[in-house]
Amino acid sequence: MTESSSSATKQPSLLDALIPLLILIALLSLSVFFYGADSSYGPNQIALLLCAGIAALMGMKNGHSWDDMEGGMLHGIGLVFGAILILLAVGALIGSWILAGTVPSMIYYGVQILSPQWFYAASCIICAIVGLSIGSSWTTAGTLGVALMGIAGALGLSPAITAGAVISGAYFGDKMSPLSDTTNVAAAVTSNDLFLHIRNMLWTTMPAFIIALVVFSIIGLRVDASGASAEDIELLLGALQEEFNISLVSMLPLALLLFMAWRKVPAYPTLIIGALVGCVIALIFEPETARRLGGEGPLAALKGAWYSLFDGYKSSSSNEDVAALLSKGGMSSMLNTIWLIISAMAFGGAMERAGFLERIVNWTLSRVKTVGGLVTSTVLTCFGMNAAAGDQYMAIIIPGRMFREAFAEKGLHGLNLSRTLEDSGTITSVLIPWNTCGAYMSATLGIATFTYAPFALFNILCPLLAIAYGWTHFKQLPLDATPTAQTAK
């Protein structure tokens, strides 16, 4: 897994591997203690970069050169360039879609259609359907998720619970979709048929989703929506109509984006085209709003559309709630998240290049004696990789490669491993603030990761069910099983 810069390198001890990780945990805990929800706006980045340096020094102690360790950090950062481009594109899309009236129209109609009592469950289901259709939790959250957060604010509902419902639904769809990159990666790294893998995941995924829906429904039925009276909602709707030309035409960018995603157009061009189409719609149907954003001059509308792409939309509404709701987006809004991701990947790259991640996993495997212990170790390792490496794909690929033989030795089919990788590596990434997924969702939905994490019920339940199935041997396919697309049981 790792490459040494010279033959003089030696295998790291377990203590070597754990020192950077333990210091990171201590610094991140101190960061949260000092800065609370603001810890992701600089303090966490400092902790990650300091620990990347510590990991590099420990690697050099074992014979690696600085160039080798720096190369590992740069390699780790290089792995997320695609995610960074998507983040910038999502920022541009949010800004242009607000200017075009797309997001305001979604909020306007959603407030009137969605009942406060069923809002959380409905949000989860809507995001699950869209996520399943397009295979992307990020796109789902960056489009429908943003609108649903706005509707929740208008209805006086909890933004944290709403974010949890959006994420639960989006990740259900992403996990079960054959169009999802993580689903394909988990199947590929374990050499399993994609559709057999998806079918086998139903055993943990569907119970977790159903339980989450039941809990969201119970929470919704007990909700007190008195914070959003009929008068408040009327004021909101009036303020939206005053600032935008609310119409179904404004939904064209959303329809186009979902169509392109369904047709498997790559995420970055899909989002950029969606953002640019939003600008075109704004110039045609919202010229006055675009001119106000652009200022003076004959090309003020074009300048305003351009402005929405890089610095987001700035509402002029006299309604403070509407102004706060709609003043967001732009590529600049994602820069702090990108800083966090780069810092996390520098740390993860240093840990991998020094051989520390492999050492920790091997130590874990040496202590596994039972099937339940193996599944539990896989879940915890995937979660640990999400935290240590900061990247969802590394949390699938590295444990997937390293646990294959262990599952075979325990007489378990590879489908058990691929399911467990998804139940933990894919799902728990969004629960960690400095992971690419956690950072993205926090930036896109406007809620701190640790604030929404307790309500991301689906993401919490999946790994717990995987562990329970391992200890009870429930639905653990034997190695000699010959599952087909019709019978994976």
ABEGO torsion letter per residue (X at the ends): XBBBABAABBBBBAAAAAAAAAAAAAAAAAAAAAAEAAAAAGAAAAAAAAAAAAAAAAAAAAGBBAAAAAAAAAAAAAAAAAAAAAAAAAAAAAAAAAAAGAAAAAAAAAAAABBAAAAAAAAAAAAAAAAAAAGBAAAAAABAAAAAAAAAAAAGBBAAAAAAAAAAAAAAAAAABAABAAAAAAAAAAGBBAAAAAAAAAAAAAAAAAAAAAAAAAAAAABBAAABBAAAAAAAAAAAAAABBBBAAAAAAAAAAAAAAAAGBBAAAAAAAAAAAAAAAAAAAAAAAAAAAAEBEAAAAAAAAAAAAAAEBBBABABAAAAAAABBEEAAAAAAAAAAAAAAAAAAAAAAAAGAAAAAAAAAAAABABAAAAAAAAAAAAAAAAAAAGBAAAAAAAAAAAAAAAAAAAGBBAAAAAAAAAAAAAAAAAABAABAAAAAAAAAAGBBAAAAAAABAAAAAAAAAAAAAAAAGBGBBBAABBBBAABBX
